[in-house]
């Protein structure tokens, strides 16, 4: 399955509570994504919480964009990526 980085901007900051409510929000995102064959792997959040860089597996950018729309999440850019790590050449 192809892997993508999804860049998002949150003008008011990303504020997911660290409690059961936040857990439910993330679970709902995953459930919605699953209906489109999209899997949220993990995200990186800027210190000011205004930007996220999310790692996703999915069939194509359109499925990821559609999942974001259904979840009410912004999308600035979707970039297909492949892994490169320091052990690649060993």
N, C-alpha and C positions, 0 to 999 in steps of 0.2 A: 504494500500500500504506500503511495507517495506521502512524503512528509512536507509540512509547510510551516513557515513562521507567519503569524498573523499579528500585525502591528495595529494597536488601537490607541486612541487618545480619549481621555476622560476629562473634559473641561472642568468639572467640579471634583475630580479625583475619584478613584475607585474605592468604594467603601463597603466591603463585605464584612459583616460582623463576625467575630471569632467566637461563635456560639452555635446553637442549634439552627437559628435562622440562616446563618451563613452556610451551614452544612446543607440545608434544604435548597438554598439558592444554587449551590454548586451541583447538587444532585439533579435538580430540574434542568440545568444546562446540559448535563451529561445525558439525561433521558431524551431531551429534544434532539441533541446531536446524533444519538443512536438511531433515530428514525430516518436519518439521511446517510447513515454509514460513516459518520464523522466521529473521531475520537480525540478528546482534549487530553493531551499527555501531561503538560504542565505549563506554567507561565512564569515570566520574570516581570517584576513590577518596579518601576523607577522609584527612587527615594521619596519623591513628592506625590507619588501615586497618580500622576497624570498620564502615564504611558504604560502599556503592557506589551510584552513580546511573548506571544503564546505559541506553543508547539502543538501542532495538530497533525493527525493522520487522517486522510480522507481520500475519496475517489478523485476529486478535482476541486479547483478553487470555487466553482459555482456552488457545490454542495456546502462548502465551508461558509461561503457568503450567505447562503439561504439559511443555514443553521444560526448564524449570527443574527440575521434579521428576525427570525422566530424567537430568539432569546433576548431581543432588544439591545444587542451589543453593537457598538460601532466597529467599522473596519476601515482602516486607513490604507493598508496594503497587505497583499497575500503574496508570499514568495516561496516557491518550491525550493527545498534544500536537500542536501545529502550530508551525511556525517563525515567529519574529518576529525581525528583525534591524534594526540602525539604518538600513539602506538601504531598508527596506520602503516608506517614504513618498516616496521620490525619484522 
